[in-house]
Amino acid sequence: MKPGIHPKYNVTKVKCATCGTEYEVGTTANNLRIETCSNCHPFYTGQQTFVQAAGRVEKFNKRYGLNEKKQDSK
């Protein structure tokens, strides 16, 4: 490595603004604050809901009458 051209590598703490969890990481930045981390994000905690996706499917079926055709053929 050439001397004097690389940024200084620091060990700093990353703090989550939502839950307050702190992690130590190596980076060239001084302080890092993040909105959500893996400790509080709904995808990683298993609290994620798919309400919007279910609404889209129902809206599609209602628009094109897919449920009505199934009931008529029985």
N, CA and C atoms as an extended XYZ file, in Angstrom:
222
Properties=species:S:1:pos:R:3:atomname:S:1:resname:S:1:resid:I:1 pbc="F F F"
N         0.845       -1.186        0.000 N   MET     1
C         0.000        0.000        0.000 CA  MET     1
C         0.884        1.241        0.000 C   MET     1
N         0.483        2.210       -0.784 N   LYS     2
C         1.205        3.469       -0.803 CA  LYS     2
C         0.881        4.254        0.459 C   LYS     2
N         1.853        4.834        1.081 N   PRO     3
C         1.573        5.615        2.301 CA  PRO     3
C         0.920        6.953        1.964 C   PRO     3
N        -0.057        7.333        2.805 N   GLY     4
C        -0.667        8.651        2.709 CA  GLY     4
C        -1.832        8.795        1.742 C   GLY     4
N        -2.236        7.734        1.020 N   ILE     5
C        -3.350        7.886        0.084 CA  ILE     5
C        -4.618        7.183        0.554 C   ILE     5
N        -4.538        6.374        1.563 N   HIS     6
C        -5.692        5.616        2.036 CA  HIS     6
C        -6.339        6.313        3.231 C   HIS     6
N        -7.672        6.244        3.339 N   PRO     7
C        -8.341        6.846        4.507 CA  PRO     7
C        -8.030        6.069        5.775 C   PRO     7
N        -8.145        6.735        6.897 N   LYS     8
C        -7.867        6.093        8.183 CA  LYS     8
C        -9.007        5.143        8.536 C   LYS     8
N        -8.658        3.940        8.897 N   TYR     9
C        -9.616        2.895        9.252 CA  TYR     9
C        -9.832        2.927       10.754 C   TYR     9
N       -11.073        3.146       11.191 N   ASN    10
C       -11.406        3.268       12.617 CA  ASN    10
C       -12.346        2.158       13.045 C   ASN    10
N       -12.288        1.798       14.296 N   VAL    11
C       -13.310        0.944       14.900 CA  VAL    11
C       -14.272        1.892       15.599 C   VAL    11
N       -15.528        1.878       15.153 N   THR    12
C       -16.518        2.817       15.676 CA  THR    12
C       -17.792        2.071       16.037 C   THR    12
N       -18.688        2.742       16.715 N   LYS    13
C       -19.955        2.136       17.117 CA  LYS    13
C       -21.066        2.611       16.192 C   LYS    13
N       -21.912        1.662       15.803 N   VAL    14
C       -23.108        1.954       15.024 CA  VAL    14
C       -24.271        1.866       15.986 C   VAL    14
N       -25.081        2.929       16.057 N   LYS    15
C       -26.200        2.964       16.993 CA  LYS    15
C       -27.512        2.993       16.227 C   LYS    15
N       -28.433        2.102       16.613 N   CYS    16
C       -29.763        2.043       16.016 CA  CYS    16
C       -30.635        3.108       16.678 C   CYS    16
N       -31.287        3.927       15.850 N   ALA    17
C       -32.136        4.995       16.379 CA  ALA    17
C       -33.456        4.461       16.926 C   ALA    17
N       -33.887        3.289       16.466 N   THR    18
C       -35.167        2.738       16.896 CA  THR    18
C       -35.080        2.053       18.249 C   THR    18
N       -34.144        1.117       18.390 N   CYS    19
C       -34.093        0.331       19.626 CA  CYS    19
C       -32.894        0.661       20.510 C   CYS    19
N       -31.917        1.401       20.000 N   GLY    20
C       -30.780        1.803       20.810 CA  GLY    20
C       -29.645        0.789       20.872 C   GLY    20
N       -29.710       -0.287       20.112 N   THR    21
C       -28.664       -1.295       20.101 CA  THR    21
C       -27.402       -0.719       19.465 C   THR    21
N       -26.238       -1.063       20.025 N   GLU    22
C       -24.974       -0.586       19.489 CA  GLU    22
C       -24.130       -1.758       19.031 C   GLU    22
N       -23.482       -1.582       17.887 N   TYR    23
C       -22.576       -2.577       17.324 CA  TYR    23
C       -21.228       -1.920       17.079 C   TYR    23
N       -20.148       -2.667       17.236 N   GLU    24
C       -18.825       -2.171       16.887 CA  GLU    24
C       -18.459       -2.694       15.518 C   GLU    24
N       -18.083       -1.784       14.629 N   VAL    25
C       -17.690       -2.149       13.274 CA  VAL    25
C       -16.448       -1.367       12.883 C   VAL    25
N       -15.764       -1.858       11.875 N   GLY    26
C       -14.616       -1.157       11.331 CA  GLY    26
C       -15.042       -0.368       10.107 C   GLY    26
N       -14.730        0.918       10.070 N   THR    27
C       -15.157        1.779        8.975 CA  THR    27
C       -14.256        3.002        8.890 C   THR    27
N       -14.412        3.756        7.819 N   THR    28
C       -13.667        5.001        7.677 CA  THR    28
C       -14.459        6.183        8.227 C   THR    28
N       -15.734        5.978        8.556 N   ALA    29
C       -16.567        7.044        9.134 CA  ALA    29
C       -16.342        7.115       10.641 C   ALA    29
N       -16.661        8.258       11.217 N   ASN    30
C       -16.463        8.434       12.657 CA  ASN    30
C       -17.616        7.855       13.461 C   ASN    30
N       -18.827        8.307       13.223 N   ASN    31
C       -20.000        7.836       13.954 CA  ASN    31
C       -21.086        7.477       12.955 C   ASN    31
N       -21.791        6.380       13.208 N   LEU    32
C       -22.873        5.963       12.341 CA  LEU    32
C       -24.141        5.777       13.162 C   LEU    32
N       -25.241        6.321       12.641 N   ARG    33
C       -26.569        6.112       13.234 CA  ARG    33
C       -27.450        5.548       12.135 C   ARG    33
N       -28.156        4.475       12.442 N   ILE    34
C       -29.036        3.861       11.468 CA  ILE    34
C       -30.468        3.902       11.982 C   ILE    34
N       -31.436        3.823       11.062 N   GLU    35
C       -32.851        3.879       11.437 CA  GLU    35
C       -33.311        2.591       12.095 C   GLU    35
N       -33.068        1.462       11.446 N   THR    36
C       -33.456        0.166       11.996 CA  THR    36
C       -32.313       -0.812       11.813 C   THR    36
N       -32.234       -1.774       12.703 N   CYS    37
C       -31.190       -2.794       12.627 CA  CYS    37
C       -31.849       -4.167       12.591 C   CYS    37
N       -31.045       -5.198       12.526 N   SER    38
C       -31.588       -6.557       12.477 CA  SER    38
C       -32.247       -6.950       13.792 C   SER    38
N       -31.983       -6.219       14.850 N   ASN    39
C       -32.575       -6.511       16.151 CA  ASN    39
C       -34.032       -6.045       16.236 C   ASN    39
N       -34.390       -4.988       15.480 N   CYS    40
C       -35.738       -4.435       15.604 CA  CYS    40
C       -36.506       -4.401       14.288 C   CYS    40
N       -35.897       -4.764       13.171 N   HIS    41
C       -36.596       -4.727       11.878 CA  HIS    41
C       -37.618       -5.861       11.805 C   HIS    41
N       -38.849       -5.592       11.357 N   PRO    42
C       -39.903       -6.617       11.339 CA  PRO    42
C       -39.567       -7.842       10.501 C   PRO    42
N       -38.793       -7.697        9.440 N   PHE    43
C       -38.449       -8.851        8.606 CA  PHE    43
C       -37.601       -9.855        9.386 C   PHE    43
N       -36.649       -9.366       10.173 N   TYR    44
C       -35.756      -10.250       10.915 CA  TYR    44
C       -36.363      -10.760       12.211 C   TYR    44
N       -37.302      -10.012       12.800 N   THR    45
C       -37.899      -10.432       14.064 CA  THR    45
C       -39.087      -11.354       13.879 C   THR    45
N       -39.571      -11.512       12.644 N   GLY    46
C       -40.712      -12.385       12.378 CA  GLY    46
C       -42.049      -11.725       12.606 C   GLY    46
N       -42.097      -10.429       12.780 N   GLN    47
C       -43.340       -9.711       13.016 CA  GLN    47
C       -43.870       -9.048       11.748 C   GLN    47
N       -43.301       -9.388       10.598 N   GLN    48
C       -43.715       -8.792        9.343 CA  GLN    48
C       -45.085       -9.316        8.943 C   GLN    48
N       -45.935       -8.439        8.458 N   THR    49
C       -47.267       -8.834        8.021 CA  THR    49
C       -47.395       -8.589        6.523 C   THR    49
N       -48.221       -9.374        5.884 N   PHE    50
C       -48.420       -9.267        4.456 CA  PHE    50
C       -49.862       -8.848        4.150 C   PHE    50
N       -50.363       -7.879        4.862 N   VAL    51
C       -51.741       -7.427        4.707 CA  VAL    51
C       -51.927       -6.784        3.334 C   VAL    51
N       -50.984       -6.003        2.909 N   GLN    52
C       -51.105       -5.296        1.645 CA  GLN    52
C       -51.120       -6.275        0.469 C   GLN    52
N       -50.287       -7.302        0.507 N   ALA    53
C       -50.249       -8.283       -0.575 CA  ALA    53
C       -51.565       -9.052       -0.651 C   ALA    53
N       -52.141       -9.398        0.477 N   ALA    54
C       -53.419      -10.106        0.473 CA  ALA    54
C       -54.500       -9.220       -0.127 C   ALA    54
N       -54.465       -7.951        0.143 N   GLY    55
C       -55.432       -7.027       -0.421 CA  GLY    55
C       -55.301       -6.914       -1.928 C   GLY    55
N       -54.082       -6.993       -2.433 N   ARG    56
C       -53.870       -6.917       -3.874 CA  ARG    56
C       -54.463       -8.127       -4.579 C   ARG    56
N       -54.274       -9.302       -4.011 N   VAL    57
C       -54.808      -10.523       -4.616 CA  VAL    57
C       -56.331      -10.485       -4.635 C   VAL    57
N       -56.931      -10.090       -3.529 N   GLU    58
C       -58.390       -9.995       -3.465 CA  GLU    58
C       -58.915       -8.961       -4.454 C   GLU    58
N       -58.220       -7.853       -4.592 N   LYS    59
C       -58.630       -6.823       -5.528 CA  LYS    59
C       -58.558       -7.342       -6.971 C   LYS    59
N       -57.509       -8.091       -7.296 N   PHE    60
C       -57.370       -8.685       -8.619 CA  PHE    60
C       -58.492       -9.676       -8.894 C   PHE    60
N       -58.751      -10.561       -7.937 N   ASN    61
C       -59.819      -11.557       -8.106 CA  ASN    61
C       -61.182      -10.889       -8.249 C   ASN    61
N       -61.399       -9.830       -7.500 N   LYS    62
C       -62.672       -9.125       -7.585 CA  LYS    62
C       -62.814       -8.422       -8.931 C   LYS    62
N       -61.743       -7.837       -9.408 N   ARG    63
C       -61.787       -7.104      -10.668 CA  ARG    63
C       -62.072       -8.023      -11.847 C   ARG    63
N       -61.434       -9.185      -11.876 N   TYR    64
C       -61.580      -10.081      -13.009 CA  TYR    64
C       -62.572      -11.215      -12.762 C   TYR    64
N       -63.215      -11.240      -11.627 N   GLY    65
C       -64.269      -12.199      -11.346 CA  GLY    65
C       -63.805      -13.639      -11.300 C   GLY    65
N       -62.597      -13.886      -10.832 N   LEU    66
C       -62.078      -15.251      -10.814 CA  LEU    66
C       -62.793      -16.122       -9.792 C   LEU    66
N       -63.172      -15.572       -8.670 N   ASN    67
C       -63.862      -16.353       -7.646 CA  ASN    67
C       -65.293      -16.691       -8.082 C   ASN    67
N       -65.945      -15.813       -8.813 N   GLU    68
C       -67.319      -16.043       -9.254 CA  GLU    68
C       -67.379      -17.172      -10.278 C   GLU    68
N       -66.395      -17.270      -11.167 N   LYS    69
C       -66.382      -18.325      -12.183 CA  LYS    69
C       -66.234      -19.690      -11.546 C   LYS    69
N       -65.427      -19.800      -10.494 N   LYS    70
C       -65.225      -21.071       -9.814 CA  LYS    70
C       -66.539      -21.537       -9.157 C   LYS    70
N       -67.268      -20.612       -8.554 N   GLN    71
C       -68.500      -20.956       -7.866 CA  GLN    71
C       -69.602      -21.351       -8.854 C   GLN    71
N       -69.639      -20.727      -10.049 N   ASP    72
C       -70.652      -21.039      -11.055 CA  ASP    72
C       -70.453      -22.427      -11.669 C   ASP    72
N       -69.196      -22.877      -11.787 N   SER    73
C       -68.928      -24.162      -12.434 CA  SER    73
C       -69.198      -25.347      -11.529 C   SER    73
N       -69.398      -25.154      -10.252 N   LYS    74
C       -69.614      -26.256       -9.309 CA  LYS    74
C       -71.011      -26.771       -9.359 C   LYS    74
